[in-house]
Amino acid sequence: MRMLIPCLKLLIIFYFAVTGKDKTSGMTRSQNHDDASSNNKRIMKSGAAPWSNLNHDVLFLVMMKLGVIDFLAFCGVCKSWRSLSLSNKNMFIASKPPMLMCISTRANEKECCLEDFEERKFKTIIPHSEGRTYFGLTCGYLIFYGRETWDFWLVNPITIHELHFPYFPSYLYSNGSSFSAILVFSSSISRYVFVILQRFTSKIWFSIEGKGDWNDVSSSLCICDMHAFKGKIYALSYTAYGSPTWEVIHLCEMRLDPENKLTLLKARNFLLPEAYYTKFVSSGENLYVMENRSNYSSYKVHELDFGEMKWVPSEDTSDEYEFFISALEPASAAVKQESWVDTQSRYKRYDIIDNSEKGRFFIANLWYFPHQCLNVDRVH
């Protein structure tokens, strides 16, 4: 099957040669290639079969072996291939492993570079990035914060979709571990909502797309992280228990509509933090809390059993998930081992060497998660 991939690349090159189109412009996602029928006529005149007649079952198998970068080219070859790719894009993207990411530090125009594990690179210029600091990642969107304007631009480097949120009422320092930010889509108002927490404070801020202001939800508790999961927003809060020096972590639910509030949820047990840095991590199926215990070299994970409403230590759960952690920001993801072939050999150099659960935790400066970039979490 791997031999089909170079063949596909040759087919794409031949397509551009026949149609006279520039190869670079063909790689641009925004260009529309729905004029495939006229192109097919040119190809037929040259003695070749039209692109639309190529077997879709075979094309699907080839497509699923492509990397993200080649997939973008595949989408632009002709109308038939575009239809095939768009109808299967969720399945394709969900099957792709994390990519290494690098954001340029230039003061003016910033560039995002994504690299897969076959060392194929995809570079794109981030719009509206001048005078802004990269602040994190949510649902595939890169978050950029204006150092002087105090506003936010969110850009998805795969879809090129952009969102803008206005002047934030408090200055944020560019330290990824000091805040948490998530993008959600509210089903009740049919708008995007950008939610920000300054860690270890008692207030969560949110802004609704197009409304031009910020609102807040206050609590008597100290909040250390938040996360969108299966239609709800959850938060982790610290409270003293039995002694001023003995803290426990509780689970809360944040509601945006009809009343903005943070509610403490009843659980059958609670967590006793063993580390300062505690955060949510999720897969599509499970919600975890991860504790960084010593300088990114050791982690402890607890899974929330929603049926029993209790926390279960990772040593008592299945080993089917691996955890990908960005050292420079709080962006992480849990991914099933079976999602990709030969996963551990691909990620071996990013494994935490001295962790007791070797093979489950992988750290790089910045990870990008393609499987999250097409679906923004919906909340009720």
C-alpha positions, -999 to +999 in steps of 0.1 A: +000+000+000+029+024+007+039+021-029+006+037-039+015+069-022+044+079-045+021+069-074-006+092-062+019+121-060+029+114-096-008+115-106-012+149-089+019+162-107+006+149-140-027+166-133-011+200-129+010+194-160-020+186-181-042+214-169-014+240-169-021+250-133+007+260-110+016+232-085+019+256-056-014+272-062-029+237-064-017+230-028-037+260-015-067+249+004-089+279-005-087+274-042-118+258-057-113+230-082-149+223-090-142+229-127-131+193-129-153+185-159-135+208-182-101+195-170-113+159-175-120+168-212-084+180-216-071+148-200-094+126-222-080+144-253-045+134-242-056+097-241-059+094-203-090+084-184-108+111-165-100+116-128-136+110-119-135+075-133-108+063-109-121+037-086-132+054-053-126+022-032-090+023-042-088+060-038-102+058-003-075+032+007-048+055-008-062+086+009-063+070+043-025+063+040-017+099+033-003+124+057-023+156+065-002+177+041-008+153+012-045+151+021-048+188+015-034+183-020-057+153-026-087+175-018-078+199-046-072+175-075-107+174-090-144+175-080-147+138-077-116+135-054-128+165-034-162+149-028-146+117-017-122+135+007-148+158+022-172+130+029-145+111+047-125+139+062-136+133+098-126+096+096-093+106+080-084+134+105-094+112+134-069+086+123-039+110+122-013+110+150-001+142+167+023+164+148+052+185+160+045+222+159+067+252+159+056+289+160+080+316+148+089+343+174+092+371+149+075+403+161+057+408+128+042+380+107+043+347+125+046+313+108+033+280+120+051+248+109+036+214+114+057+182+109+046+146+108+067+116+116+078+111+080+093+146+083+069+161+059+064+198+068+035+221+063+040+258+068+015+286+068+015+323+077-008+332+106-030+362+098-034+390+124-003+377+143+017+410+142+023+422+177+008+391+192+020+363+215+011+326+210-009+316+240-020+281+234-041+256+215-078+246+217-098+224+193-071+228+166-072+267+169-039+285+177-046+313+203-028+346+198-030+374+223-023+411+216+004+424+238-009+460+234-045+455+223-053+427+249-076+410+224-075+375+209-073+360+174-079+323+171-067+306+138-071+270+127-040+263+105-058+234+088-091+249+079-079+286+081-110+295+100-105+326+122-123+340+153-118+373+170-125+381+206-123+417+220-102+435+246-097+414+277-103+433+310-070+420+326-035+417+312-023+382+307+014+372+310+027+349+283+031+319+306+012+288+293+010+272+327-007+303+343-039+302+324-064+278+307-084+287+276-110+267+257-132+273+227-167+258+227-198+261+206-230+268+225-259+249+210-285+271+228-273+304+211-256+289+180-224+308+186-187+302+196-178+310+232-142+316+242-135+308+279-105+318+299-093+309+334-063+325+352-052+295+372-056+296+410-081+324+409-118+322+417-131+337+384-137+323+349-142+347+320-160+341+287-168+360+256-195+352+230-186+355+194-198+388+179-210+402+212-180+424+219-177+420+257-166+396+285-186+381+313-175+362+343-185+333+366-172+337+402-167+311+428-157+309+465-132+282+454-098+284+439-099+270+403-069+254+388-082+241+354-112+237+332-122+214+302-150+209+278-162+172+277-193+156+262-214+188+261-204+202+295-176+224+309-159+210+340-135+227+364-111+216+391-111+235+424-090+234+454-104+235+490-088+230+524-097+197+541-091+190+578-061+212+580-051+245+563-021+227+547-041+197+534-058+205+502-082+184+481-094+187+445-131+188+437-150+186+404-173+214+394-196+220+364-198+254+347-230+264+331-233+293+306-270+292+300-296+301+312-277+311+344-240+316+345-228+296+375-202+271+388-217+241+407-197+217+429-205+181+419-209+153+444-183+125+440-178+093+460-141+103+466-118+132+460-082+137+449-053+146+472-029+165+450+007+153+451+019+181+428+014+218+422+005+213+385-028+195+380-048+196+348-075+179+327-068+156+298-094+138+277-098+114+249-131+113+230-144+087+256-127+094+289-119+123+312-087+123+332-068+145+357-031+145+353-006+155+379+030+166+370+050+153+400+086+163+391+097+185+363+079+167+334+096+134+343+068+118+362+030+119+359+001+104+378-033+100+361-068+096+375-098+087+354-133+099+363-158+071+363-190+090+355-212+059+363-199+057+398-189+094+401-155+085+415-119+090+406-100+058+396-061+058+397-045+050+364-029+018+377-064+005+382-075+014+346-067+000+312-034+009+295-050+015+261-043+052+262-011+072+256-007+108+268+009+135+246+020+165+266+033+199+254+060+212+277+056+248+267+018+250+272-011+231+289-022+214+257-023+176+261-044+147+247-050+111+255-050+088+224-058+051+221-027+030+213-046+011+186-052+043+166-020+040+147+003+013+137+036+009+155+029+039+177+057+035+202+085+033+176+072+066+161+073+084+194+102+066+212+124+097+214+097+117+231+090+091+258+096+100+295+126+078+302+124+076+340+086+072+343+073+041+360+047+038+332+072+040+303+055+040+269+025+060+280+037+096+283+053+115+254+066+151+257+076+176+230+078+214+231+045+217+212+022+191+199-006+197+174-036+173+174-051+169+139-079+147+153-092+176+173-091+203+146-124+197+128-148+196+157-152+223+183-167+210+216-204+217+218-220+226+251-257+227+259 
